[in-house]
């Protein structure tokens, strides 16, 4: 029991610091919530769902690996491959969203047109306007499909929790199902709770920031931030 207590505390600590030191665990949700104008409830639900997918994928891989007797080194290599794949997916998604955001920003750039009325007594005049808004108009009977949460969820499922599988090895070696459930449960709860706390706090703070003329660039800024997160993970090992 003493050893199990120690490894459980270790799992909680690693879950906390693993999440704090990994900006990819929270920055995508913060910037997308601001750009897409998600409510706090929607942001919370998406963050929790992605967190569950993030942790559960490593749990499933770890259980399968332990059951099949796969060595820790091989499981680590699989997790490393998944981590690289998730980083490239973040880069691709962020870059694509950035390009789309730039297009939306340029399309929404206010400009002037000259207008002439049929009445010759009225002079030709000009006024500033936009051709479209960044929010799509939803016609009656139509339902807008937003793929962004699903893309984030897919990326987080591919993203591994590298420290989790080594933590699962000890209770598995002792044939302790209770210990295995306890360690993975504590790690998962702490990881998701830390993600959610940071996302909520920073999202509330971001909503208070006056961005003025940069408002139309929020999509581009969100894409750039996500892309930079992916680059940091892939090339800096964050």
N, C-alpha and C positions, 0 to 999 in steps of 0.2 A: 504493500500500500504506500509505503514511503517513496519507493521508486516511481510508482504511478503518479503520486502527487507532484513529484519533481518534474516528470515529463509533461504533465498537464499544465503546470505553471509555465514551463518552457514553451509549450505549444501556444499558450495565450500571449506570451511575450513576443514570440516570433511572428505570430499573426498580426499583432499590433504594429511592430516596426517594419515588417515586410510591406504592409499596406501604406504606412506613413512615408516610407522611402521610395515608393513606386508611384509617381505622379499619374501613370496610366490607369491607376485604380480609381481616380476621382476627377481629374481634369476633363476627360471627354464628356462626362455628365454635366459638369458645371458650364462649360462653354456651349454645349448643345442645348441645355435648358434655357440659357440666355438667348441664343440665336433663334430657337424654335418657339420661344415663349411658352415653355412647359409650365404647368402649375406645379406647386410644391408637392402635391400628392402624386402627380404623374412622374415627376423626377424621382420621388422616393420609390415608387413601384418599379420603375425601370432600373434604378440602382440596385435594389434588392434582387430582382430577377437576374440581372447580370452577375451579381455577386454569388448567387446560388449556383448559376451555371459555371462560373469560374472555379469555385471550390469543388463542386460535385464532379466535374470532369476529372480532376486529379484524384479524388477519392475512388472513383470507379476504376481508373487506370491502376491505382495502387493496389486495390483489392484483387483485380485480375492478375496483376504481376505477382503478388504474393501467393495467390492460389496456384499459379502455374510455375512457381519457383524461379521466376526471372530475377536475375541479380540486380542489386541496387544500382550498379554502374550502367546496366542496360536501361533500367527505368529512368535513370538520370539523363541518358542520351536521348530517350524518347521525349522527355520533358523539355530538354534543350531544343530539340527540333520543333516541338509545338510552340515554344517561346519565340523562336525565330520566325515561324510562320505567322504567329499573332502580331509580331512587330511589323512584318511586311504588310499584313492586312490593315493595320492602323495607318501605316504610311500611305497605302493606296487609297483608303477611304478618306483620310485627311486631305490628301492632294486633290482627289476628285471633288470633294466638297468645297475646297478652297477655290478651285477653278469655277465651279458653279456659283459660288458666292460672289466672285469677282464679276461674273456675267450679270448676276442679279443686281449688283451694286451699280454697274454701268448702265443697265437698262433703266434703273430708277433715278439716274442723274437728272436733276431738273434742267430744263432747257426751254427756249422760247420759240414761238411760231408766230408768224404774221397771219392775221385773220381779216377777211373782207366780208361784209354782210351784203345781202341783196339790196338793202336800202342804200341808195347812193348818198343820202343825206348823212349817213353814219360814216365816220372816218375809218380807215384801215388801222387796226391796232394790233398789239402783240401782248401775250401774257405767258408767264412761266407755268409749266405743268410737267407732270410725269406721264409716261405712256402706260405704266403698270405699277402695281404694288408687289412687294416681295411675298405677300401672302396670296395664295391662289384663291380665286373666287369659286365658291362651291355652289353649283347650281342645285335647284330643288330636285330631290330624289337621288342625288349623287353623294357618294361618300368618299372623301379623300383618303387615300391609303398612304400612310407614312411608314416607310421602310426603315427609317433611321434607328428606332429602338431595336428592330430585329437584326440589323447589321451590327450594332453594338453588342447585342446578346451573342451573336455568332462569334465575333472576335473574342469576347471574354470566355466563351466555351473553349476556344482553341488556346487561350492564354493559360499557362500552367501555374499552379501554386508550388513552386520548386521546393520549398522547405517542408511541405506536408508529408510527402512519401517517406522520407527518412524518419519522421516522427511516428509514422504508422508501423515501422519495422519492429520496434521493441515490443509493443503489446501483441503484435501478430506472432512474434517468435515465442512469446510466453503463452500462446493460445488463449489469450484473454479477449473475448469478444467485447466484454464490458469496457476494458481498457481501450480497445480500438475505437469503439463508438464514442467514448468519453474524449479521447484525444482529438479525433477528427471533428467532433461536435464543438468542442471548445475553440479549436482553431478556426472553424468555419464561422461561428457566431462572432468571435472577436474581429475577424477579417471583415465580415459584412457590416458589423456595427461601426467599425472604424471608417470604412468607405462611406457609409450613410451619414455619419456625423460630419465628416469633412465636407461632403457634397452639400449638405443642408446649410452648414455655417457659411461656406464660401459662396454658395448660390445667393443666400440672403444678402451677403455683403456686396456681391457683384450687382445685384438689382438696385443697390443704393448709389452706385457710381453713375454720375452724369456723363454720358458719352456724346450727347449732342449730335453733331454732323457725322460722327462715326457710326451712327445707328444703322445706316444702310450697309455697312461693312461687317456687321456682326457675323454673318454666315461665313464670309471669307476669313475672318479672324478665328472663328471656331475651327474651320478646316485646317488653317495653318497651325493652330495649337495642337490639334490631334496628330497632324503629320510630324511635328517636332517631337511629340511624345514617342511616336513610333521610332523615329531616328535615334532618340536618346536610349531607348531600350535595345535597339538592334546594334548600335555602334558604341554606346557608352556603358552598356551593361546595367542600366538602372532597373 
